[in-house]
């Protein structure tokens, strides 16, 4: 049985924390000596660094979608929050720390068709994560970024430490013209009782002031393109790869097993900015791919069922300080 290797994620996390401490100490001392304090405006090359905090609340709902091989259907509700704190150490270095939590609720119409037996199959799970990150901007052409995420997913009654996984994402951004940049990199993620996952990243995006009202954002293993209709209204399109894993409780139908949910949600979104530091977003989209899988405590697959392409709806609110 190999449940514990993911706890080795504490090693890269500690190494990254040490690296961040060295970078912050060197760059902050040099940067603060060279630049006066910022009054109110964001930090720039002419004033000392400042903190930025972004807090987001999210709720999504996926109506019932049929599972293959006549296994019934499943609907999913999620709610969570995310707090991202960044600190511009100098014009070249930015460090960040992201933390959040999410509660997922699943409604299987006929759990016995998936895994026969007594006890709870899976109804709800909690995910908690932390992610320190680092960005280095060498010049107008080159920029590098990386982050380590340590997360745990678990059902009620399960040992949260047994649901720990880790992932590392690294990217290189190169501007190829005044309006275009290329982003390449990769995402490496450990899994509960399964092989690690590697996702390559290759993206072409706008760069610099000449990109106009169009803005591209790289988020984890996904991309979001936003078009500003005005200062207060924008429309967006996004697609991403999302993998969730939950450790099950000892009293569940699959004792101390693992439930996995892998999805590729694609959406159209509307962003409203009633105030400069507040954004309210609504989304409607489809789960272009959804795969649900139960494994036993030793990693042996019990059932793997794909869900039909189905709609999903989302609502979020973000405030920036």
VEXLUM-614519 format. One record per residue (C-alpha): residue in one letter; x, y, z. Coordinates in Angstrom, 2 decimals, padded with zeros to 5 digits. Layout:
residues N
> rest;x;y;z
> A;X;Y;Z
...
END
This chain:
residues 321
> rest;x;y;z
> X;000.00;000.00;000.00
> X;001.47;003.38;-001.00
> X;-000.65;006.15;000.44
> X;002.08;008.20;002.03
> X;004.57;009.22;-000.71
> X;002.65;012.40;-001.49
> X;003.69;013.69;001.92
> X;007.14;014.12;000.41
> X;005.64;017.29;-001.02
> X;006.80;018.97;002.20
> X;010.38;018.75;000.87
> X;009.90;020.89;-002.28
> X;007.66;023.20;-000.27
> X;010.38;023.78;002.33
> X;013.00;024.31;-000.38
> X;010.80;026.85;-002.13
> X;010.11;028.65;001.15
> X;013.85;028.91;001.80
> X;014.42;030.24;-001.71
> X;011.68;032.82;-001.27
> X;013.19;033.97;002.03
> X;016.59;034.52;000.40
> X;015.09;036.35;-002.56
> X;012.90;038.57;-000.38
> X;015.78;039.47;001.93
> X;018.15;040.41;-000.89
> X;015.72;042.15;-003.20
> X;013.76;043.98;-000.51
> X;016.88;045.51;001.02
> X;018.17;046.62;-002.36
> X;014.79;047.75;-003.66
> X;013.76;049.72;-000.58
> X;017.08;051.55;-000.50
> X;016.72;052.57;-004.14
> X;013.08;053.66;-004.14
> X;010.94;055.92;-001.96
> X;007.70;054.61;-000.38
> X;004.56;054.46;-002.53
> X;001.85;056.91;-001.44
> X;-001.31;055.21;-002.75
> X;-000.59;054.02;-006.28
> X;000.59;050.44;-006.92
> X;004.27;049.71;-006.61
> X;006.40;050.58;-009.63
> X;010.01;051.24;-010.53
> X;009.77;054.66;-008.85
> X;008.57;053.64;-005.39
> X;009.00;050.89;-002.81
> X;007.15;047.52;-003.06
> X;003.68;046.98;-001.68
> X;001.35;044.13;-000.80
> X;-001.69;043.17;-002.85
> X;-004.50;040.91;-001.67
> X;-007.26;039.39;-003.81
> X;-010.13;037.46;-002.20
> X;-012.61;035.44;-004.27
> X;-015.75;033.48;-003.43
> X;-017.07;030.94;-005.98
> X;-020.19;028.78;-006.35
> X;-020.89;026.36;-009.22
> X;-023.61;023.90;-010.13
> X;-023.57;021.06;-012.66
> X;-027.07;019.66;-013.31
> X;-027.57;015.89;-013.59
> X;-025.53;014.26;-016.35
> X;-025.93;010.63;-017.35
> X;-023.14;008.19;-016.54
> X;-022.07;005.65;-019.14
> X;-023.19;002.00;-019.11
> X;-026.55;002.85;-017.53
> X;-025.06;003.74;-014.14
> X;-027.58;006.49;-013.41
> X;-026.66;010.16;-013.31
> X;-024.81;012.63;-011.10
> X;-025.18;016.32;-010.26
> X;-022.50;018.38;-008.51
> X;-022.55;021.54;-006.38
> X;-019.43;023.36;-005.24
> X;-018.65;026.38;-003.11
> X;-015.33;027.77;-002.03
> X;-012.99;030.70;-001.50
> X;-009.48;031.71;-002.53
> X;-007.16;034.36;-001.07
> X;-004.11;035.38;-003.13
> X;-001.48;037.61;-001.55
> X;001.38;039.00;-003.64
> X;004.34;041.18;-002.76
> X;006.40;043.05;-005.32
> X;009.85;042.72;-003.84
> X;011.47;044.68;-006.66
> X;010.70;045.52;-010.30
> X;012.06;042.06;-011.18
> X;010.81;039.83;-008.37
> X;007.29;039.12;-007.14
> X;006.41;036.51;-004.52
> X;002.94;035.20;-003.80
> X;001.02;032.95;-001.47
> X;-002.34;031.44;-002.38
> X;-004.67;029.58;-000.04
> X;-008.22;028.36;-000.33
> X;-010.82;025.73;000.38
> X;-013.73;024.15;-001.49
> X;-016.69;021.97;-000.54
> X;-018.05;019.62;-003.22
> X;-021.43;017.85;-002.98
> X;-022.28;014.94;-005.31
> X;-025.74;013.48;-005.86
> X;-025.52;010.02;-007.48
> X;-028.96;008.84;-008.54
> X;-028.10;005.15;-007.98
> X;-024.82;004.57;-006.09
> X;-025.29;000.78;-006.14
> X;-024.86;000.77;-009.93
> X;-021.39;002.21;-009.47
> X;-020.14;000.21;-006.48
> X;-022.50;-002.36;-004.90
> X;-022.47;-002.74;-001.15
> X;-023.48;-001.17;002.14
> X;-022.41;002.17;003.54
> X;-021.95;005.61;002.05
> X;-020.36;005.71;-001.39
> X;-019.49;009.40;-001.71
> X;-021.68;012.44;-001.08
> X;-019.42;015.34;-000.17
> X;-015.76;016.21;000.13
> X;-013.55;019.07;001.23
> X;-010.42;020.36;-000.47
> X;-007.90;022.67;001.23
> X;-004.74;023.97;-000.46
> X;-001.78;026.32;-000.06
> X;000.49;027.49;-002.89
> X;003.60;029.67;-002.56
> X;004.86;031.08;-005.86
> X;007.59;033.18;-007.42
> X;007.83;035.34;-010.57
> X;011.00;036.72;-012.15
> X;010.80;039.35;-014.90
> X;014.23;039.60;-016.50
> X;013.34;042.27;-019.04
> X;010.64;043.20;-021.57
> X;011.26;039.90;-023.37
> X;011.69;037.16;-020.75
> X;009.74;036.23;-017.61
> X;009.74;033.08;-015.48
> X;007.17;031.87;-012.94
> X;006.70;028.85;-010.70
> X;004.55;027.62;-007.84
> X;004.20;024.61;-005.56
> X;000.73;023.58;-004.41
> X;000.10;021.25;-001.48
> X;-003.52;020.18;-001.09
> X;-005.65;017.67;000.72
> X;-009.02;016.28;-000.29
> X;-011.12;014.16;002.04
> X;-014.64;012.92;002.76
> X;-016.25;013.43;006.20
> X;-014.61;011.10;008.70
> X;-011.51;010.48;006.57
> X;-007.97;011.29;007.68
> X;-007.14;014.60;005.95
> X;-003.40;013.87;005.99
> X;-004.02;010.71;003.94
> X;-005.54;012.87;001.18
> X;-002.43;015.00;000.63
> X;-001.06;015.57;-002.87
> X;001.34;018.11;-004.36
> X;001.87;019.78;-007.71
> X;004.53;021.96;-009.30
> X;003.94;024.34;-012.20
> X;006.69;026.22;-014.05
> X;006.41;028.52;-017.05
> X;008.61;030.64;-019.30
> X;007.14;033.65;-021.09
> X;008.87;035.21;-024.10
> X;007.64;038.24;-025.98
> X;008.01;037.67;-029.72
> X;006.60;041.00;-030.90
> X;005.13;044.20;-029.52
> X;001.72;042.52;-029.26
> X;002.36;038.78;-028.86
> X;004.06;036.52;-026.32
> X;004.55;032.75;-026.07
> X;004.13;030.91;-022.76
> X;005.51;027.39;-022.38
> X;005.89;025.17;-019.36
> X;004.40;022.22;-017.57
> X;002.37;021.00;-014.60
> X;003.49;017.98;-012.56
> X;001.04;016.62;-010.00
> X;001.14;013.65;-007.65
> X;-001.96;011.51;-007.16
> X;-003.49;009.38;-004.43
> X;-002.66;005.72;-005.10
> X;-001.93;006.49;-008.76
> X;000.82;007.63;-011.12
> X;001.73;011.31;-011.28
> X;000.11;013.52;-013.92
> X;002.08;015.72;-016.33
> X;000.28;018.44;-018.31
> X;002.26;020.43;-020.92
> X;001.53;024.14;-021.29
> X;001.83;026.01;-024.60
> X;-000.01;029.30;-025.01
> X;000.12;032.31;-027.35
> X;-001.12;035.49;-025.71
> X;-001.19;039.26;-026.01
> X;001.70;041.28;-024.60
> X;002.15;044.91;-023.64
> X;-000.10;047.95;-023.98
> X;-000.74;047.18;-027.65
> X;-002.91;044.21;-026.76
> X;-005.77;046.68;-026.29
> X;-009.03;045.45;-024.74
> X;-008.06;041.76;-024.98
> X;-006.31;040.13;-022.02
> X;-005.11;036.54;-021.56
> X;-004.66;034.89;-018.15
> X;-002.93;031.60;-017.47
> X;-004.58;029.89;-014.47
> X;-003.15;026.54;-013.39
> X;-003.76;024.13;-016.28
> X;-006.13;026.50;-018.06
> X;-006.47;029.70;-020.05
> X;-008.93;032.61;-019.86
> X;-009.33;035.24;-022.59
> X;-011.12;038.47;-021.62
> X;-012.45;041.23;-023.89
> X;-013.27;044.55;-022.24
> X;-016.48;046.10;-023.58
> X;-016.03;049.08;-021.25
> X;-014.31;049.95;-017.98
> X;-017.08;048.16;-016.08
> X;-018.12;045.28;-018.38
> X;-016.12;042.47;-019.98
> X;-016.84;039.11;-021.59
> X;-014.56;036.10;-021.34
> X;-014.02;032.54;-022.53
> X;-012.10;029.92;-020.57
> X;-011.07;026.28;-020.65
> X;-009.09;024.31;-018.10
> X;-008.11;020.86;-016.88
> X;-009.27;020.15;-013.30
> X;-008.43;017.06;-011.25
> X;-009.93;016.52;-007.79
> X;-009.18;013.60;-005.50
> X;-010.74;012.69;-002.15
> X;-009.68;010.19;000.49
> X;-012.68;008.17;001.71
> X;-013.42;007.30;005.33
> X;-012.79;003.89;006.92
> X;-016.56;003.38;007.31
> X;-017.42;004.23;003.69
> X;-018.47;001.69;001.08
> X;-014.90;001.78;-000.26
> X;-012.97;001.91;003.06
> X;-010.06;004.39;002.91
> X;-010.33;004.32;-000.87
> X;-010.07;007.20;-003.32
> X;-012.66;009.05;-005.38
> X;-011.35;010.95;-008.43
> X;-013.11;013.55;-010.55
> X;-011.32;014.75;-013.71
> X;-013.02;017.43;-015.80
> X;-012.43;019.84;-018.66
> X;-014.91;022.70;-018.12
> X;-015.32;025.22;-020.97
> X;-017.29;028.40;-020.37
> X;-018.45;031.83;-021.50
> X;-018.37;034.45;-018.74
> X;-019.58;037.98;-018.02
> X;-017.56;040.25;-015.69
> X;-019.14;043.29;-014.04
> X;-017.08;045.86;-012.11
> X;-019.39;048.01;-009.97
> X;-016.25;049.42;-008.31
> X;-012.63;049.46;-009.55
> X;-011.58;046.86;-006.96
> X;-014.68;044.63;-007.17
> X;-015.59;042.13;-009.90
> X;-018.76;040.01;-010.05
> X;-018.73;037.23;-012.64
> X;-021.33;034.85;-014.02
> X;-020.48;031.81;-016.13
> X;-022.30;029.24;-018.22
> X;-020.52;026.38;-019.88
> X;-020.20;022.67;-020.52
> X;-018.11;019.92;-019.00
> X;-016.50;018.84;-022.26
> X;-015.03;015.85;-020.43
> X;-015.91;014.36;-017.04
> X;-014.51;011.11;-015.66
> X;-015.44;009.70;-012.23
> X;-013.46;006.86;-010.69
> X;-013.38;004.88;-007.44
> X;-010.23;003.00;-006.32
> X;-009.72;000.83;-003.26
> X;-007.13;001.63;-000.57
> X;-004.41;-000.18;-002.56
> X;-005.05;001.81;-005.74
> X;-006.98;-000.92;-007.56
> X;-009.67;000.51;-009.83
> X;-013.21;-000.50;-008.88
> X;-015.19;001.56;-011.37
> X;-014.41;004.24;-013.95
> X;-017.44;006.01;-015.45
> X;-017.53;008.94;-017.83
> X;-020.39;011.40;-017.67
> X;-022.13;012.82;-020.72
> X;-021.29;016.35;-021.79
> X;-023.41;018.54;-019.53
> X;-024.04;022.15;-018.62
> X;-022.60;023.94;-015.61
> X;-023.25;027.37;-014.11
> X;-021.06;029.53;-011.91
> X;-021.07;032.74;-009.92
> X;-018.10;034.46;-008.30
> X;-017.20;037.70;-006.56
> X;-013.69;039.13;-006.22
> X;-012.43;042.04;-004.15
> X;-008.90;043.45;-004.40
> X;-007.05;045.41;-001.74
END
